[in-house]
Amino acid sequence: MRRPHDVALRNGMGLFNDAFGDPKATADGFYTWYTQGYTSWLTKEKEPAMLNFWTKAPSGGEFAHRTKYFQDDSIGETLRQARLTHVSWMGPNAPYLEEDRTLQANIDRFLNTIGYRFVIVKESHEKRRRPAGS
C-alpha cells in the first residue's frame, strides 16, 4: 500500500514509497508515517504506525526522479534512505543499467544495498543416499 492503513496492518501488507530519493518525502514523510502513524489529510482518520512491516512484507517504491539521486553528490543520501526504509525492491521508475555508464557505479552500489540477503547458517544432509532414490 502507498501509506500505512489499518487494513494493511491487519493483513501484514508491504508499503510502497512513490517519492523515494527525495529526503523530505522519504525521511520526513514515508518513514514518519510507518514509524509514528499519521492523520490522513483526506479522511482526517488516524492511521496506524506499521513498525517493522518489512520483516513480513516487501518495502518497495519508485524514484521521484530517474537519475538525480545517483549523482556523486546525492548517492550517500540515497543509500541512507534505502537503509532507513529497508527497501527491498524499486520500480517502475528505477534505473538498473545506463548506456553511457556515467552513473553505473552508483546504481550498482544502490542495487547492492537494497533487497534481501539470504545467508545459509546451517546445512545438513544424509551421509549416504541410494542412487535413483528420492
N, CA, C and O atoms as a Tinker XYZ file with bonds, in Angstrom:
   536  protein
     1  N      0.837000   -1.179000    0.000000    73     2
     2  CA     0.000000    0.000000    0.000000    64     1     3
     3  C      0.881000    1.241000    0.000000    63     2     4     5
     4  O      2.026000    1.202000    0.449000    81     3
     5  N      0.350000    2.315000   -0.494000    73     3     6
     6  CA     1.111000    3.563000   -0.596000    64     5     7
     7  C      1.459000    4.135000    0.783000    63     6     8     9
     8  O      2.538000    4.696000    0.976000    81     7
     9  N      0.552000    3.990000    1.720000    73     7    10
    10  CA     0.758000    4.502000    3.081000    64     9    11
    11  C      0.213000    3.480000    4.069000    63    10    12    13
    12  O     -0.579000    2.612000    3.701000    81    11
    13  N      0.640000    3.585000    5.326000    73    11    14
    14  CA     0.056000    2.695000    6.333000    64    13    15
    15  C     -1.443000    2.958000    6.500000    63    14    16    17
    16  O     -1.887000    4.104000    6.581000    81    15
    17  N     -2.190000    1.890000    6.549000    73    15    18
    18  CA    -3.624000    1.923000    6.830000    64    17    19
    19  C     -3.918000    0.728000    7.723000    63    18    20    21
    20  O     -3.146000   -0.230000    7.759000    81    19
    21  N     -5.023000    0.783000    8.440000    73    19    22
    22  CA    -5.396000   -0.303000    9.335000    64    21    23
    23  C     -5.490000   -1.635000    8.589000    63    22    24    25
    24  O     -5.029000   -2.656000    9.099000    81    23
    25  N     -6.078000   -1.641000    7.392000    73    23    26
    26  CA    -6.199000   -2.868000    6.617000    64    25    27
    27  C     -4.824000   -3.444000    6.274000    63    26    28    29
    28  O     -4.654000   -4.663000    6.262000    81    27
    29  N     -3.862000   -2.600000    6.001000    73    27    30
    30  CA    -2.501000   -3.060000    5.702000    64    29    31
    31  C     -1.850000   -3.655000    6.942000    63    30    32    33
    32  O     -1.171000   -4.678000    6.866000    81    31
    33  N     -2.060000   -3.011000    8.077000    73    31    34
    34  CA    -1.505000   -3.511000    9.338000    64    33    35
    35  C     -2.117000   -4.864000    9.687000    63    34    36    37
    36  O     -1.399000   -5.805000   10.022000    81    35
    37  N     -3.437000   -4.961000    9.608000    73    35    38
    38  CA    -4.140000   -6.210000    9.957000    64    37    39
    39  C     -3.747000   -7.374000    9.053000    63    38    40    41
    40  O     -3.714000   -8.524000    9.491000    81    39
    41  N     -3.453000   -7.074000    7.805000    73    39    42
    42  CA    -3.170000   -8.145000    6.842000    64    41    43
    43  C     -1.691000   -8.308000    6.509000    63    42    44    45
    44  O     -1.338000   -9.050000    5.591000    81    43
    45  N     -0.842000   -7.633000    7.235000    73    43    46
    46  CA     0.601000   -7.805000    7.041000    64    45    47
    47  C      1.099000   -7.402000    5.670000    63    46    48    49
    48  O      1.993000   -8.043000    5.118000    81    47
    49  N      0.526000   -6.342000    5.115000    73    47    50
    50  CA     0.918000   -5.897000    3.785000    64    49    51
    51  C      2.209000   -5.089000    3.801000    63    50    52    53
    52  O      2.610000   -4.553000    4.834000    81    51
    53  N      2.842000   -5.011000    2.656000    73    51    54
    54  CA     4.008000   -4.168000    2.482000    64    53    55
    55  C      3.591000   -2.753000    2.127000    63    54    56    57
    56  O      2.409000   -2.471000    1.932000    81    55
    57  N      4.571000   -1.869000    2.044000    73    55    58
    58  CA     4.315000   -0.465000    1.724000    64    57    59
    59  C      5.148000   -0.039000    0.528000    63    58    60    61
    60  O      6.171000   -0.652000    0.220000    81    59
    61  N      4.703000    1.016000   -0.143000    73    59    62
    62  CA     5.320000    1.490000   -1.378000    64    61    63
    63  C      5.533000    3.000000   -1.295000    63    62    64    65
    64  O      4.571000    3.757000   -1.159000    81    63
    65  N      6.773000    3.433000   -1.374000    73    63    66
    66  CA     7.134000    4.855000   -1.326000    64    65    67
    67  C      7.329000    5.354000   -2.753000    63    66    68    69
    68  O      8.338000    5.040000   -3.385000    81    67
    69  N      6.375000    6.127000   -3.267000    73    67    70
    70  CA     6.486000    6.565000   -4.665000    64    69    71
    71  C      7.268000    7.858000   -4.847000    63    70    72    73
    72  O      7.253000    8.441000   -5.931000    81    71
    73  N      7.944000    8.308000   -3.812000    73    71    74
    74  CA     8.781000    9.508000   -3.924000    64    73    75
    75  C     10.170000    9.229000   -3.352000    63    74    76    77
    76  O     10.791000   10.111000   -2.757000    81    75
    77  N     10.652000    8.006000   -3.533000    73    75    78
    78  CA    11.950000    7.630000   -2.987000    64    77    79
    79  C     13.045000    8.518000   -3.566000    63    78    80    81
    80  O     13.007000    8.890000   -4.739000    81    79
    81  N     14.000000    8.842000   -2.742000    73    79    82
    82  CA    15.124000    9.673000   -3.158000    64    81    83
    83  C     14.974000   11.099000   -2.673000    63    82    84    85
    84  O     15.969000   11.756000   -2.367000    81    83
    85  N     13.771000   11.580000   -2.600000    73    83    86
    86  CA    13.508000   12.927000   -2.093000    64    85    87
    87  C     13.562000   12.867000   -0.565000    63    86    88    89
    88  O     12.709000   12.229000    0.053000    81    87
    89  N     14.552000   13.523000    0.056000    73    87    90
    90  CA    14.712000   13.419000    1.513000    64    89    91
    91  C     13.464000   13.827000    2.296000    63    90    92    93
    92  O     13.105000   13.169000    3.273000    81    91
    93  N     12.806000   14.898000    1.881000    73    91    94
    94  CA    11.618000   15.349000    2.604000    64    93    95
    95  C     10.479000   14.330000    2.475000    63    94    96    97
    96  O      9.834000   13.996000    3.468000    81    95
    97  N     10.235000   13.845000    1.281000    73    95    98
    98  CA     9.149000   12.891000    1.065000    64    97    99
    99  C      9.436000   11.539000    1.713000    63    98   100   101
   100  O      8.512000   10.865000    2.169000    81    99
   101  N     10.685000   11.143000    1.758000    73    99   102
   102  CA    11.027000    9.824000    2.296000    64   101   103
   103  C     11.292000    9.868000    3.791000    63   102   104   105
   104  O     10.625000    9.164000    4.550000    81   103
   105  N     12.237000   10.667000    4.229000    73   103   106
   106  CA    12.602000   10.698000    5.654000    64   105   107
   107  C     11.558000   11.406000    6.508000    63   106   108   109
   108  O     11.260000   10.963000    7.618000    81   107
   109  N     11.006000   12.496000    6.004000    73   107   110
   110  CA    10.011000   13.244000    6.774000    64   109   111
   111  C      8.591000   12.764000    6.515000    63   110   112   113
   112  O      7.699000   13.032000    7.319000    81   111
   113  N      8.362000   12.065000    5.420000    73   111   114
   114  CA     7.032000   11.583000    5.067000    64   113   115
   115  C      6.900000   10.094000    5.312000    63   114   116   117
   116  O      6.448000    9.668000    6.375000    81   115
   117  N      7.295000    9.303000    4.328000    73   115   118
   118  CA     7.120000    7.855000    4.362000    64   117   119
   119  C      7.638000    7.232000    5.660000    63   118   120   121
   120  O      6.917000    6.474000    6.308000    81   119
   121  N      8.864000    7.539000    6.042000    73   119   122
   122  CA     9.449000    6.961000    7.259000    64   121   123
   123  C      8.638000    7.334000    8.503000    63   122   124   125
   124  O      8.363000    6.481000    9.347000    81   123
   125  N      8.263000    8.591000    8.611000    73   123   126
   126  CA     7.478000    9.046000    9.760000    64   125   127
   127  C      6.110000    8.369000    9.782000    63   126   128   129
   128  O      5.621000    7.995000   10.848000    81   127
   129  N      5.489000    8.208000    8.611000    73   127   130
   130  CA     4.172000    7.565000    8.557000    64   129   131
   131  C      4.224000    6.153000    9.128000    63   130   132   133
   132  O      3.372000    5.776000    9.934000    81   131
   133  N      5.227000    5.365000    8.712000    73   131   134
   134  CA     5.199000    3.980000    9.168000    64   133   135
   135  C      5.821000    3.786000   10.555000    63   134   136   137
   136  O      5.612000    2.745000   11.179000    81   135
   137  N      6.570000    4.755000   11.039000    73   135   138
   138  CA     7.119000    4.607000   12.389000    64   137   139
   139  C      6.252000    5.263000   13.462000    63   138   140   141
   140  O      6.293000    4.852000   14.622000    81   139
   141  N      5.466000    6.279000   13.089000    73   139   142
   142  CA     4.677000    7.003000   14.091000    64   141   143
   143  C      3.185000    7.027000   13.790000    63   142   144   145
   144  O      2.395000    7.416000   14.651000    81   143
   145  N      2.782000    6.625000   12.601000    73   143   146
   146  CA     1.400000    6.779000   12.187000    64   145   147
   147  C      1.175000    8.218000   11.747000    63   146   148   149
   148  O      2.088000    9.040000   11.820000    81   147
   149  N     -0.020000    8.523000   11.297000    73   147   150
   150  CA    -0.305000    9.872000   10.804000    64   149   151
   151  C     -1.811000   10.060000   10.713000    63   150   152   153
   152  O     -2.570000    9.094000   10.789000    81   151
   153  N     -2.230000   11.276000   10.555000    73   151   154
   154  CA    -3.632000   11.582000   10.319000    64   153   155
   155  C     -3.815000   11.858000    8.833000    63   154   156   157
   156  O     -3.139000   12.711000    8.258000    81   155
   157  N     -4.729000   11.130000    8.226000    73   155   158
   158  CA    -4.981000   11.286000    6.797000    64   157   159
   159  C     -5.508000   12.681000    6.502000    63   158   160   161
   160  O     -6.456000   13.139000    7.142000    81   159
   161  N     -4.904000   13.349000    5.547000    73   159   162
   162  CA    -5.377000   14.671000    5.165000    64   161   163
   163  C     -6.646000   14.575000    4.312000    63   162   164   165
   164  O     -7.338000   15.573000    4.109000    81   163
   165  N     -6.948000   13.365000    3.813000    73   163   166
   166  CA    -8.161000   13.177000    3.016000    64   165   167
   167  C     -9.378000   12.867000    3.880000    63   166   168   169
   168  O    -10.439000   13.472000    3.722000    81   167
   169  N     -9.207000   11.911000    4.802000    73   167   170
   170  CA   -10.341000   11.450000    5.610000    64   169   171
   171  C    -10.311000   11.962000    7.043000    63   170   172   173
   172  O    -11.298000   11.847000    7.769000    81   171
   173  N     -9.178000   12.528000    7.448000    73   171   174
   174  CA    -8.962000   13.003000    8.821000    64   173   175
   175  C     -8.905000   11.860000    9.842000    63   174   176   177
   176  O     -8.941000   12.097000   11.050000    81   175
   177  N     -8.817000   10.622000    9.347000    73   175   178
   178  CA    -8.700000    9.469000   10.231000    64   177   179
   179  C     -7.257000    9.279000   10.678000    63   178   180   181
   180  O     -6.319000    9.588000    9.942000    81   179
   181  N     -7.093000    8.770000   11.891000    73   179   182
   182  CA    -5.769000    8.442000   12.409000    64   181   183
   183  C     -5.366000    7.090000   11.835000    63   182   184   185
   184  O     -6.064000    6.095000   12.027000    81   183
   185  N     -4.246000    7.059000   11.133000    73   183   186
   186  CA    -3.739000    5.816000   10.556000    64   185   187
   187  C     -2.610000    5.286000   11.431000    63   186   188   189
   188  O     -1.843000    6.069000   11.992000    81   187
   189  N     -2.502000    3.963000   11.555000    73   187   190
   190  CA    -1.546000    3.367000   12.488000    64   189   191
   191  C     -0.111000    3.373000   11.972000    63   190   192   193
   192  O      0.138000    3.465000   10.770000    81   191
   193  N      0.813000    3.274000   12.902000    73   191   194
   194  CA     2.207000    3.004000   12.541000    64   193   195
   195  C      2.285000    1.539000   12.108000    63   194   196   197
   196  O      1.465000    0.720000   12.524000    81   195
   197  N      3.252000    1.220000   11.290000    73   195   198
   198  CA     3.475000   -0.169000   10.872000    64   197   199
   199  C      4.949000   -0.514000   11.077000    63   198   200   201
   200  O      5.664000   -0.854000   10.134000    81   199
   201  N      5.380000   -0.418000   12.334000    73   199   202
   202  CA     6.774000   -0.685000   12.674000    64   201   203
   203  C      7.194000   -2.064000   12.180000    63   202   204   205
   204  O      6.458000   -3.043000   12.309000    81   203
   205  N      8.378000   -2.115000   11.620000    73   203   206
   206  CA     8.979000   -3.378000   11.174000    64   205   207
   207  C      8.141000   -4.135000   10.144000    63   206   208   209
   208  O      8.245000   -5.358000   10.051000    81   207
   209  N      7.321000   -3.438000    9.376000    73   207   210
   210  CA     6.497000   -4.104000    8.370000    64   209   211
   211  C      7.347000   -4.887000    7.382000    63   210   212   213
   212  O      6.901000   -5.904000    6.851000    81   211
   213  N      8.566000   -4.425000    7.131000    73   211   214
   214  CA     9.442000   -5.050000    6.130000    64   213   215
   215  C      9.929000   -6.421000    6.561000    63   214   216   217
   216  O     10.505000   -7.145000    5.749000    81   215
   217  N      9.715000   -6.800000    7.815000    73   215   218
   218  CA    10.136000   -8.132000    8.251000    64   217   219
   219  C      9.158000   -9.211000    7.799000    63   218   220   221
   220  O      9.473000  -10.400000    7.853000    81   219
   221  N      7.968000   -8.799000    7.351000    73   219   222
   222  CA     6.952000   -9.758000    6.918000    64   221   223
   223  C      6.473000   -9.515000    5.493000    63   222   224   225
   224  O      5.832000  -10.382000    4.899000    81   223
   225  N      6.776000   -8.349000    4.940000    73   223   226
   226  CA     6.281000   -7.993000    3.614000    64   225   227
   227  C      7.282000   -7.032000    2.963000    63   226   228   229
   228  O      8.113000   -6.445000    3.656000    81   227
   229  N      7.207000   -6.871000    1.657000    73   227   230
   230  CA     8.158000   -6.005000    0.957000    64   229   231
   231  C      8.018000   -4.522000    1.278000    63   230   232   233
   232  O      6.932000   -4.023000    1.576000    81   231
   233  N      9.137000   -3.849000    1.208000    73   231   234
   234  CA     9.185000   -2.388000    1.260000    64   233   235
   235  C      9.627000   -1.946000   -0.123000    63   234   236   237
   236  O     10.793000   -2.105000   -0.484000    81   235
   237  N      8.715000   -1.400000   -0.888000    73   235   238
   238  CA     9.024000   -1.050000   -2.262000    64   237   239
   239  C      8.898000    0.430000   -2.537000    63   238   240   241
   240  O      8.607000    1.225000   -1.643000    81   239
   241  N      9.117000    0.780000   -3.770000    73   239   242
   242  CA     8.967000    2.171000   -4.143000    64   241   243
   243  C      9.437000    2.447000   -5.549000    63   242   244   245
   244  O      9.815000    1.546000   -6.297000    81   243
   245  N      9.402000    3.727000   -5.886000    73   243   246
   246  CA     9.975000    4.194000   -7.143000    64   245   247
   247  C     10.575000    5.568000   -6.898000    63   246   248   249
   248  O     10.160000    6.299000   -5.998000    81   247
   249  N     11.556000    5.900000   -7.715000    73   247   250
   250  CA    12.253000    7.166000   -7.544000    64   249   251
   251  C     11.399000    8.336000   -8.002000    63   250   252   253
   252  O     10.656000    8.249000   -8.979000    81   251
   253  N     11.527000    9.431000   -7.269000    73   251   254
   254  CA    10.847000   10.667000   -7.634000    64   253   255
   255  C     11.447000   11.236000   -8.923000    63   254   256   257
   256  O     10.770000   11.969000   -9.644000    81   255
   257  N     12.684000   10.914000   -9.216000    73   255   258
   258  CA    13.378000   11.353000  -10.430000    64   257   259
   259  C     14.271000   10.202000  -10.878000    63   258   260   261
   260  O     14.895000    9.552000  -10.040000    81   259
   261  N     14.343000    9.942000  -12.151000    73   259   262
   262  CA    15.031000    8.744000  -12.642000    64   261   263
   263  C     16.520000    8.658000  -12.286000    63   262   264   265
   264  O     16.964000    7.607000  -11.826000    81   263
   265  N     17.293000    9.705000  -12.478000    73   263   266
   266  CA    18.740000    9.590000  -12.241000    64   265   267
   267  C     19.304000   10.611000  -11.259000    63   266   268   269
   268  O     20.458000   10.483000  -10.850000    81   267
   269  N     18.550000   11.591000  -10.880000    73   267   270
   270  CA    19.046000   12.653000   -9.992000    64   269   271
   271  C     19.688000   12.111000   -8.720000    63   270   272   273
   272  O     20.684000   12.661000   -8.252000    81   271
   273  N     19.144000   11.060000   -8.167000    73   271   274
   274  CA    19.592000   10.547000   -6.869000    64   273   275
   275  C     20.774000    9.587000   -6.968000    63   274   276   277
   276  O     21.181000    8.995000   -5.968000    81   275
   277  N     21.323000    9.432000   -8.168000    73   275   278
   278  CA    22.503000    8.594000   -8.359000    64   277   279
   279  C     23.762000    9.402000   -8.659000    63   278   280   281
   280  O     24.831000    8.837000   -8.891000    81   279
   281  N     23.632000   10.706000   -8.653000    73   279   282
   282  CA    24.797000   11.572000   -8.854000    64   281   283
   283  C     25.755000   11.392000   -7.669000    63   282   284   285
   284  O     25.331000   11.013000   -6.577000    81   283
   285  N     27.032000   11.662000   -7.886000    73   283   286
   286  CA    28.021000   11.500000   -6.818000    64   285   287
   287  C     27.676000   12.309000   -5.570000    63   286   288   289
   288  O     27.946000   11.871000   -4.452000    81   287
   289  N     27.081000   13.488000   -5.757000    73   287   290
   290  CA    26.777000   14.331000   -4.598000    64   289   291
   291  C     25.481000   13.936000   -3.882000    63   290   292   293
   292  O     25.159000   14.510000   -2.842000    81   291
   293  N     24.739000   12.975000   -4.415000    73   291   294
   294  CA    23.486000   12.581000   -3.765000    64   293   295
   295  C     23.394000   11.089000   -3.442000    63   294   296   297
   296  O     22.457000   10.673000   -2.760000    81   295
   297  N     24.335000   10.279000   -3.909000    73   295   298
   298  CA    24.246000    8.835000   -3.693000    64   297   299
   299  C     24.298000    8.475000   -2.208000    63   298   300   301
   300  O     23.660000    7.507000   -1.794000    81   299
   301  N     25.028000    9.215000   -1.416000    73   299   302
   302  CA    25.080000    8.936000    0.023000    64   301   303
   303  C     23.710000    9.040000    0.666000    63   302   304   305
   304  O     23.331000    8.187000    1.469000    81   303
   305  N     22.969000   10.076000    0.319000    73   303   306
   306  CA    21.608000   10.251000    0.843000    64   305   307
   307  C     20.677000    9.161000    0.323000    63   306   308   309
   308  O     19.813000    8.683000    1.057000    81   307
   309  N     20.844000    8.773000   -0.917000    73   307   310
   310  CA    20.025000    7.709000   -1.495000    64   309   311
   311  C     20.249000    6.404000   -0.742000    63   310   312   313
   312  O     19.292000    5.701000   -0.418000    81   311
   313  N     21.503000    6.077000   -0.463000    73   311   314
   314  CA    21.817000    4.848000    0.280000    64   313   315
   315  C     21.299000    4.929000    1.711000    63   314   316   317
   316  O     20.841000    3.929000    2.264000    81   315
   317  N     21.368000    6.115000    2.313000    73   315   318
   318  CA    20.832000    6.303000    3.680000    64   317   319
   319  C     19.339000    6.013000    3.698000    63   318   320   321
   320  O     18.847000    5.334000    4.600000    81   319
   321  N     18.621000    6.519000    2.714000    73   319   322
   322  CA    17.179000    6.282000    2.648000    64   321   323
   323  C     16.861000    4.803000    2.423000    63   322   324   325
   324  O     15.879000    4.286000    2.955000    81   323
   325  N     17.688000    4.134000    1.640000    73   323   326
   326  CA    17.480000    2.700000    1.403000    64   325   327
   327  C     17.603000    1.931000    2.710000    63   326   328   329
   328  O     16.803000    1.037000    2.987000    81   327
   329  N     18.586000    2.271000    3.497000    73   327   330
   330  CA    18.771000    1.596000    4.794000    64   329   331
   331  C     17.679000    1.990000    5.780000    63   330   332   333
   332  O     17.180000    1.150000    6.528000    81   331
   333  N     17.315000    3.249000    5.781000    73   331   334
   334  CA    16.301000    3.769000    6.695000    64   333   335
   335  C     14.946000    3.103000    6.467000    63   334   336   337
   336  O     14.252000    2.770000    7.428000    81   335
   337  N     14.567000    2.908000    5.215000    73   335   338
   338  CA    13.250000    2.364000    4.897000    64   337   339
   339  C     13.277000    0.874000    4.551000    63   338   340   341
   340  O     12.242000    0.297000    4.218000    81   339
   341  N     14.447000    0.256000    4.629000    73   339   342
   342  CA    14.594000   -1.186000    4.379000    64   341   343
   343  C     14.007000   -1.587000    3.025000    63   342   344   345
   344  O     13.366000   -2.630000    2.900000    81   343
   345  N     14.233000   -0.756000    2.029000    73   343   346
   346  CA    13.621000   -1.002000    0.721000    64   345   347
   347  C     14.142000   -2.311000    0.129000    63   346   348   349
   348  O     15.347000   -2.563000    0.104000    81   347
   349  N     13.212000   -3.135000   -0.344000    73   347   350
   350  CA    13.585000   -4.431000   -0.894000    64   349   351
   351  C     13.485000   -4.477000   -2.413000    63   350   352   353
   352  O     14.075000   -5.356000   -3.043000    81   351
   353  N     12.748000   -3.544000   -3.011000    73   351   354
   354  CA    12.657000   -3.503000   -4.473000    64   353   355
   355  C     12.280000   -2.103000   -4.911000    63   354   356   357
   356  O     11.726000   -1.323000   -4.135000    81   355
   357  N     12.585000   -1.792000   -6.151000    73   355   358
   358  CA    12.340000   -0.451000   -6.671000    64   357   359
   359  C     11.852000   -0.563000   -8.109000    63   358   360   361
   360  O     12.456000   -1.260000   -8.924000    81   359
   361  N     10.769000    0.120000   -8.415000    73   359   362
   362  CA    10.279000    0.138000   -9.789000    64   361   363
   363  C      8.845000    0.608000   -9.821000    63   362   364   365
   364  O      8.165000    0.510000   -8.799000    81   363
   365  N      8.356000    1.097000  -10.903000    73   363   366
   366  CA     8.940000    1.002000  -12.225000    64   365   367
   367  C      9.994000    2.065000  -12.526000    63   366   368   369
   368  O     10.815000    1.867000  -13.422000    81   367
   369  N      9.994000    3.173000  -11.813000    73   367   370
   370  CA    10.948000    4.246000  -12.117000    64   369   371
   371  C     12.236000    4.020000  -11.328000    63   370   372   373
   372  O     12.431000    4.591000  -10.255000    81   371
   373  N     13.103000    3.182000  -11.875000    73   371   374
   374  CA    14.373000    2.888000  -11.218000    64   373   375
   375  C     15.382000    2.412000  -12.257000    63   374   376   377
   376  O     15.156000    1.395000  -12.912000    81   375
   377  N     16.472000    3.121000  -12.415000    73   375   378
   378  CA    17.480000    2.677000  -13.388000    64   377   379
   379  C     18.239000    1.455000  -12.878000    63   378   380   381
   380  O     18.441000    1.297000  -11.674000    81   379
   381  N     18.649000    0.614000  -13.783000    73   379   382
   382  CA    19.474000   -0.532000  -13.416000    64   381   383
   383  C     20.697000   -0.646000  -14.321000    63   382   384   385
   384  O     21.717000   -1.204000  -13.914000    81   383
   385  N     20.606000   -0.124000  -15.543000    73   383   386
   386  CA    21.730000   -0.192000  -16.473000    64   385   387
   387  C     21.697000    1.060000  -17.343000    63   386   388   389
   388  O     20.705000    1.346000  -18.013000    81   387
   389  N     22.792000    1.791000  -17.319000    73   387   390
   390  CA    22.884000    3.022000  -18.101000    64   389   391
   391  C     23.751000    2.801000  -19.322000    63   390   392   393
   392  O     24.817000    2.192000  -19.235000    81   391
   393  N     23.295000    3.292000  -20.455000    73   391   394
   394  CA    24.064000    3.100000  -21.688000    64   393   395
   395  C     25.421000    3.783000  -21.640000    63   394   396   397
   396  O     26.420000    3.195000  -22.052000    81   395
   397  N     25.473000    5.021000  -21.142000    73   395   398
   398  CA    26.769000    5.711000  -21.146000    64   397   399
   399  C     27.613000    5.396000  -19.904000    63   398   400   401
   400  O     28.761000    5.830000  -19.807000    81   399
   401  N     27.052000    4.653000  -18.969000    73   399   402
   402  CA    27.758000    4.142000  -17.771000    64   401   403
   403  C     28.229000    5.226000  -16.813000    63   402   404   405
   404  O     28.973000    4.917000  -15.882000    81   403
   405  N     27.833000    6.477000  -16.996000    73   403   406
   406  CA    28.275000    7.571000  -16.143000    64   405   407
   407  C     27.908000    7.336000  -14.684000    63   406   408   409
   408  O     28.722000    7.567000  -13.789000    81   407
   409  N     26.694000    6.881000  -14.447000    73   407   410
   410  CA    26.198000    6.688000  -13.083000    64   409   411
   411  C     26.172000    5.225000  -12.662000    63   410   412   413
   412  O     25.702000    4.906000  -11.570000    81   411
   413  N     26.671000    4.334000  -13.511000    73   411   414
   414  CA    26.511000    2.903000  -13.255000    64   413   415
   415  C     27.127000    2.451000  -11.932000    63   414   416   417
   416  O     26.547000    1.604000  -11.253000    81   415
   417  N     28.264000    2.980000  -11.555000    73   415   418
   418  CA    28.884000    2.567000  -10.281000    64   417   419
   419  C     27.969000    2.892000   -9.102000    63   418   420   421
   420  O     27.855000    2.093000   -8.172000    81   419
   421  N     27.321000    4.045000   -9.131000    73   419   422
   422  CA    26.412000    4.418000   -8.047000    64   421   423
   423  C     25.113000    3.625000   -8.110000    63   422   424   425
   424  O     24.546000    3.278000   -7.074000    81   423
   425  N     24.639000    3.336000   -9.315000    73   423   426
   426  CA    23.458000    2.484000   -9.457000    64   425   427
   427  C     23.761000    1.111000   -8.875000    63   426   428   429
   428  O     22.937000    0.547000   -8.154000    81   427
   429  N     24.924000    0.575000   -9.178000    73   427   430
   430  CA    25.315000   -0.733000   -8.655000    64   429   431
   431  C     25.433000   -0.707000   -7.130000    63   430   432   433
   432  O     25.039000   -1.669000   -6.470000    81   431
   433  N     25.962000    0.362000   -6.567000    73   431   434
   434  CA    26.024000    0.495000   -5.099000    64   433   435
   435  C     24.627000    0.424000   -4.503000    63   434   436   437
   436  O     24.400000   -0.247000   -3.496000    81   435
   437  N     23.693000    1.126000   -5.141000    73   435   438
   438  CA    22.318000    1.107000   -4.662000    64   437   439
   439  C     21.727000   -0.302000   -4.750000    63   438   440   441
   440  O     21.139000   -0.792000   -3.786000    81   439
   441  N     21.883000   -0.949000   -5.900000    73   439   442
   442  CA    21.320000   -2.279000   -6.085000    64   441   443
   443  C     21.921000   -3.293000   -5.121000    63   442   444   445
   444  O     21.247000   -4.242000   -4.720000    81   443
   445  N     23.171000   -3.103000   -4.750000    73   443   446
   446  CA    23.811000   -3.997000   -3.783000    64   445   447
   447  C     23.421000   -3.683000   -2.345000    63   446   448   449
   448  O     23.728000   -4.459000   -1.440000    81   447
   449  N     22.753000   -2.564000   -2.124000    73   447   450
   450  CA    22.302000   -2.177000   -0.788000    64   449   451
   451  C     20.877000   -2.644000   -0.516000    63   450   452   453
   452  O     20.553000   -3.052000    0.599000    81   451
   453  N     20.027000   -2.583000   -1.542000    73   451   454
   454  CA    18.620000   -2.933000   -1.339000    64   453   455
   455  C     18.408000   -4.433000   -1.478000    63   454   456   457
   456  O     19.314000   -5.170000   -1.868000    81   455
   457  N     17.210000   -4.868000   -1.157000    73   455   458
   458  CA    16.821000   -6.247000   -1.399000    64   457   459
   459  C     17.079000   -7.154000   -0.229000    63   458   460   461
   460  O     17.476000   -6.728000    0.855000    81   459
   461  N     16.846000   -8.391000   -0.479000    73   459   462
   462  CA    17.008000   -9.413000    0.546000    64   461   463
   463  C     18.376000  -10.051000    0.406000    63   462   464   465
   464  O     18.890000  -10.208000   -0.701000    81   463
   465  N     18.947000  -10.409000    1.513000    73   463   466
   466  CA    20.210000  -11.132000    1.510000    64   465   467
   467  C     19.977000  -12.424000    2.280000    63   466   468   469
   468  O     19.654000  -12.407000    3.468000    81   467
   469  N     20.144000  -13.525000    1.597000    73   467   470
   470  CA    19.956000  -14.815000    2.232000    64   469   471
   471  C     21.324000  -15.399000    2.562000    63   470   472   473
   472  O     22.236000  -15.373000    1.736000    81   471
   473  N     21.457000  -15.919000    3.764000    73   471   474
   474  CA    22.708000  -16.500000    4.220000    64   473   475
   475  C     22.413000  -17.890000    4.759000    63   474   476   477
   476  O     21.518000  -18.061000    5.587000    81   475
   477  N     23.148000  -18.867000    4.301000    73   475   478
   478  CA    22.994000  -20.224000    4.823000    64   477   479
   479  C     23.775000  -20.293000    6.124000    63   478   480   481
   480  O     24.992000  -20.112000    6.141000    81   479
   481  N     23.069000  -20.555000    7.205000    73   479   482
   482  CA    23.732000  -20.621000    8.513000    64   481   483
   483  C     23.919000  -22.055000    8.989000    63   482   484   485
   484  O     24.702000  -22.319000    9.902000    81   483
   485  N     23.187000  -22.988000    8.360000    73   483   486
   486  CA    23.331000  -24.384000    8.737000    64   485   487
   487  C     22.921000  -25.248000    7.561000    63   486   488   489
   488  O     21.990000  -24.924000    6.823000    81   487
   489  N     23.628000  -26.346000    7.401000    73   487   490
   490  CA    23.331000  -27.287000    6.327000    64   489   491
   491  C     23.373000  -28.680000    6.914000    63   490   492   493
   492  O     24.214000  -28.975000    7.763000    81   491
   493  N     22.486000  -29.526000    6.476000    73   491   494
   494  CA    22.546000  -30.919000    6.917000    64   493   495
   495  C     22.071000  -31.814000    5.772000    63   494   496   497
   496  O     21.258000  -31.408000    4.941000    81   495
   497  N     22.586000  -33.014000    5.750000    73   495   498
   498  CA    22.190000  -33.986000    4.743000    64   497   499
   499  C     22.580000  -35.376000    5.220000    63   498   500   501
   500  O     23.396000  -35.535000    6.127000    81   499
   501  N     21.985000  -36.366000    4.596000    73   499   502
   502  CA    22.332000  -37.744000    4.918000    64   501   503
   503  C     23.727000  -38.045000    4.386000    63   502   504   505
   504  O     24.124000  -37.517000    3.347000    81   503
   505  N     24.474000  -38.892000    5.094000    73   503   506
   506  CA    25.833000  -39.223000    4.638000    64   505   507
   507  C     25.787000  -40.028000    3.362000    63   506   508   509
   508  O     26.639000  -39.851000    2.491000    81   507
   509  N     24.816000  -40.906000    3.231000    73   507   510
   510  CA    24.724000  -41.745000    2.045000    64   509   511
   511  C     23.312000  -41.713000    1.509000    63   510   512   513
   512  O     22.335000  -41.583000    2.247000    81   511
   513  N     23.244000  -41.833000    0.224000    73   511   514
   514  CA    21.943000  -41.854000   -0.453000    64   513   515
   515  C     21.974000  -42.942000   -1.509000    63   514   516   517
   516  O     22.963000  -43.082000   -2.228000    81   515
   517  N     20.911000  -43.706000   -1.608000    73   515   518
   518  CA    20.818000  -44.753000   -2.611000    64   517   519
   519  C     20.633000  -44.119000   -3.981000    63   518   520   521
   520  O     19.746000  -43.280000   -4.139000    81   519
   521  N     21.442000  -44.490000   -4.989000    73   519   522
   522  CA    21.269000  -43.922000   -6.325000    64   521   523
   523  C     19.833000  -44.095000   -6.826000    63   522   524   525
   524  O     19.222000  -45.148000   -6.644000    81   523
   525  N     19.325000  -43.083000   -7.437000    73   523   526
   526  CA    17.982000  -43.032000   -8.002000    64   525   527
   527  C     16.901000  -42.970000   -6.928000    63   526   528   529
   528  O     15.712000  -43.036000   -7.239000    81   527
   529  N     17.304000  -42.846000   -5.678000    73   527   530
   530  CA    16.317000  -42.721000   -4.604000    64   529   531
   531  C     15.761000  -41.313000   -4.532000    63   530   532   533
   532  O     16.339000  -40.378000   -5.088000    81   531
   533  N     14.658000  -41.166000   -3.856000    73   531   534
   534  CA    14.071000  -39.839000   -3.745000    64   533   535
   535  C     14.635000  -39.122000   -2.517000    63   534   536
   536  O     14.263000  -37.980000   -2.245000    81   535
